[in-house]
């Protein structure tokens, strides 16, 4: 099932930083939310429409135990958007929004580089990273095919508006404002922008349209079922890249558990692969709150969305395609059912 989520007002999604009124005055937020936030909202929405099943929540009979998030995107003006891959750059000081794809080049100059290849650009253009950039579906497909001619990026601030909310803490006893409790949080207004979530595994699907709660303060949003997103796989050779559309939590930090930290080789579902190089963003911290235990969840470090890994096939033991193994699949070592580490396979030239 695939749903489109529209907000009536601003939403607030917390990051991993602590925020206690009286200690910190600025509550920074994130956008888009981590897939775990949507996972929890979907479970809550299911039980709100199936109250008879609430007694089975978090038990062996929990009807949502097989829930899996299989896709997460933004939509604006009927266009689907993906976080810009981190191996994409733009020309420095350019007025256009054209994207250039970096390519792996063998390099022996940097001795402490874990791989023998670095991502570089052909020619002598001066380029820079593209923070908070997104690609629409057409540009994203061109990226996966390594066709740079049609790739343009869109800035996040053209899809979502940031608004600061100022408040002050009140005493529970007197309901009056307390000293040193002034705070400000970063709210997000999704003007003409929707969250798109694909999932399966519910024994009984959600209604075709209804209300649910999402984000800080449990603000109401409206959801409705829509058609699925189809990202056709690319034709690949002996080398390919894996793009992460959502953050991934790996046991070895930036490396998946199945890869050897020294040789950068590993086996995954019948494929023996070697990491050629990678483009990885700054670590993000994934936390949350356990409602049942009434305590914060363990904080984990994650590779951010948009990160890209380049691989070479050393041995195809079971004659399987990397498309079937990775494309549209969650590859995170932790909480993959919550939508962490949803990957797409692209070509390498």
Secondary structure, 3 states (H helix, E strand, C coil): CEEEEEECCCECCECCCCCCECCECEECECCCCCHHHHHHHHHHHHHHHCHHHHHHCCCCCCCCCCCEEEEEEEEECCEEEEECCCCEEEECCCCCCECEECEEEECCCCCCCCCCEEEECCCCCCEECCCCEEEEHHHHHHHHCCCHHHCEEEEHHHCCEEEEEEEEEECCCCCCEEEEEEEEEEEEECCCEEEEEEEECCCCCCCCEEEEEECHHHEEEEEEECCCCCCCCCCCCCEEEEEECCCECECEECECCCECCCCCEEEECCEEEEEEEEECCCCEEECCEECCCCEECCCEEEECCCCEEEEEEEEECCCCCHHHHHCCCECCCCCHHHCCCEEEEEECC
